[in-house]
């Protein structure tokens, strides 16, 4: 009975303490309840394989809740003290309940309580998708809350300025974004794209969509191909209206407006030996050999999908037969032409936030190596140490062969690496590189076929400059060939 009496006394103290919280500090009690609800909501979040963290899943779930208002329960929790509104709004953001957070912040503003929660008005502007106003109102805190969340908002504001042609303001926002989200990069997800479409903002919706699709499984991402192509055209038209003198945007728009009118041939038997843009020699079963492929730079500059023309040789002796097969594949190297944003020197381009070797970002710059082509340059000599970047990781398809490659420009006798790293298996050497040497001071294609190790579930691309080397990269790709043994065979 003594033990039971102790438990009763402890329970009494807990209840008394809880009652005191309700009577003396109702906002604290509301905060505790909100925090419990936050934990429970996070546990219920669906976490697809391509979502890499609960907070990223909450970001995507939040925008889905905000833009599916017709089916949402609009009832809000009641609070003993209105001063708890701001705290509960931020907890709702944590839990991916943006509709609730928006309503709470609006109520807090109406009641004149926004001063009780730092940056309440900035959060309100962000949930209303006014990125520029949100970053204007944002007041940095000694202990920042939602640091990556705000890094994503800074990035969205920077993109908005870039689309308007204000590159100076964009550069400042890119720097703030890069500092805030660090090696994780901005949040990704399809939910925000839906919100922006509803708001008739196709340019930003296309921009969000292309970043989100890269980290999805290829078969799922390809299901969005038609929607992506439509949004890209609508987005480019909106961009061209904002910047009619932007020659790059005008080129992309003309290219894809013409492209939708073209007829496609899936399989074509060739009369002679082709000369692929990128050469590969990969033997397949049945005496077939993949000898290379063509791709379009515009695809890499504007989105995650590549239209490739694969070239095959059937038979090794006598009179070999050549064929060309057109396919659309998902490029799992994000922002492969480093053209999805306009980051200044010392800032990582979106999709390339992981660090290899050092962390001194002064090694980074974007340079026009070829007229009208921006390249990402890594200068290890500037930081006196090897330096590299890793792309966002993307899920691998089991049993598939992958093609990895890109264009490079070594400065002098540079030692560069174009490689990949994989995850999901215990392996101390979970990285390799595309083979071959580099020719100094000239643009060159480099590509190879890679078969992932068994049970590897995801991979990222590496770009590295070793020692004191400097080199520049562009048009990087990593894509699954699919069932290449059967591609192009006559039925």
Order of alpha helices (4+ residues) and beta strands (2+ residues): alpha-alpha-alpha-alpha-alpha-alpha-alpha-alpha-alpha-alpha-alpha-alpha-alpha-alpha-beta-beta-beta-alpha-beta-beta-beta-beta-beta-alpha-beta-beta-beta-beta-beta-beta-beta-beta
